[in-house]
Amino acid sequence: MNLSIIMMIQPLVERADGILRLLANGLVVVDLAGFLLILGILVFELF
């Protein structure tokens, strides 16, 4: 019973993982820029 459910879910998980990887690759650059921006704002607020 559990095995058949796992067999059904596995392709969906793999597809979702692939999509998440693509999103992550795209977001790394955006995330880094956002992180630096937030860090800059925090430093500006503190000093």
Backbone bond lengths (Angstrom), bond angles and torsions (degrees), N, CA, C in turn:
res aa  C-N    CA-C-N  psi(-1)  N-CA   C-N-CA  omega(-1)  CA-C   N-CA-C  phi
1 M - - - 1.462 - - 1.532 110.32 -
2 N 1.326 116.62 -55.49 1.460 120.58 -179.51 1.525 112.26 -62.87
3 L 1.339 115.82 -36.51 1.459 120.62 -178.24 1.522 110.98 -62.95
4 S 1.333 117.28 -42.58 1.464 120.53 -179.45 1.530 111.02 -65.57
5 I 1.324 116.15 -36.60 1.470 120.41 177.61 1.527 109.61 -65.50
6 I 1.329 116.39 -43.61 1.464 121.78 178.35 1.527 110.24 -61.98
7 M 1.337 116.78 -42.85 1.463 121.66 179.42 1.527 110.97 -62.60
8 M 1.328 117.27 -34.99 1.464 121.39 178.69 1.529 111.06 -73.35
9 I 1.322 116.45 -39.37 1.468 121.72 -174.58 1.530 112.36 -77.95
10 Q 1.326 116.40 -33.75 1.471 120.68 -173.36 1.534 114.48 -52.41
11 P 1.357 119.97 -48.20 1.477 118.74 178.55 1.523 112.85 -61.31
12 L 1.321 116.30 -36.88 1.467 120.64 178.14 1.518 110.80 -64.94
13 V 1.339 115.63 -41.68 1.465 120.97 178.86 1.526 110.04 -63.97
14 E 1.334 116.32 -42.78 1.461 120.40 179.76 1.522 111.27 -63.96
15 R 1.337 116.35 -41.16 1.462 120.45 179.00 1.528 110.19 -65.34
16 A 1.326 115.82 -44.45 1.468 121.10 178.44 1.529 110.09 -61.71
17 D 1.337 115.99 -39.82 1.461 121.20 179.22 1.527 110.46 -62.83
18 G 1.329 116.11 -42.20 1.464 120.75 177.89 1.517 111.68 -62.08
19 I 1.336 116.25 -43.90 1.464 121.76 179.00 1.526 110.09 -64.09
20 L 1.335 115.65 -42.97 1.467 120.22 179.35 1.522 111.53 -63.31
21 R 1.343 115.99 -37.38 1.471 119.46 178.45 1.523 110.80 -64.92
22 L 1.342 116.27 -43.26 1.464 120.24 178.09 1.523 110.52 -61.51
23 L 1.333 115.55 -44.64 1.466 120.55 178.27 1.522 110.66 -62.12
24 A 1.340 115.74 -43.43 1.462 120.74 -179.17 1.526 110.37 -62.18
25 N 1.342 116.67 -43.52 1.468 120.39 179.25 1.521 110.78 -60.88
26 G 1.347 116.69 -41.03 1.462 121.29 178.04 1.516 111.92 -69.66
27 L 1.341 115.68 -36.41 1.461 120.42 -174.44 1.520 113.58 -80.73
28 V 1.335 117.69 -19.70 1.470 120.35 -178.30 1.528 109.88 -57.45
29 V 1.328 116.46 -45.36 1.470 121.24 -178.96 1.526 109.87 -66.24
30 V 1.342 115.92 -46.83 1.465 121.35 -179.96 1.524 110.14 -64.05
31 D 1.333 115.46 -42.24 1.460 121.67 -177.74 1.530 110.37 -64.34
32 L 1.323 116.22 -41.87 1.460 121.19 179.62 1.524 110.35 -63.66
33 A 1.336 116.60 -44.54 1.468 121.09 178.22 1.523 110.37 -62.90
34 G 1.333 116.43 -43.31 1.465 121.32 178.56 1.515 111.66 -64.11
35 F 1.317 115.64 -40.56 1.465 121.24 179.49 1.531 110.50 -63.02
36 L 1.332 115.89 -45.33 1.467 120.50 178.87 1.524 110.76 -63.96
37 L 1.335 116.26 -38.58 1.465 121.19 178.43 1.522 110.80 -63.65
38 I 1.339 116.22 -46.54 1.469 121.57 178.89 1.527 110.27 -63.12
39 L 1.335 115.88 -42.19 1.462 121.06 178.77 1.526 110.22 -61.47
40 G 1.330 115.88 -43.21 1.459 121.37 177.95 1.521 111.94 -61.78
41 I 1.334 116.40 -41.79 1.468 121.41 178.19 1.522 110.45 -64.47
42 L 1.332 116.70 -43.29 1.466 120.70 178.88 1.523 111.47 -62.00
43 V 1.324 116.25 -45.03 1.468 121.08 178.96 1.532 109.63 -62.87
44 F 1.337 116.15 -41.82 1.465 121.56 178.93 1.530 111.05 -63.23
45 E 1.338 116.26 -39.83 1.472 121.20 178.78 1.529 111.43 -67.70
46 L 1.330 116.47 -39.24 1.468 120.98 -176.23 1.521 111.73 -72.24
47 F 1.351 116.12 -40.28 1.466 119.02 -175.18 1.526 110.83 -107.24
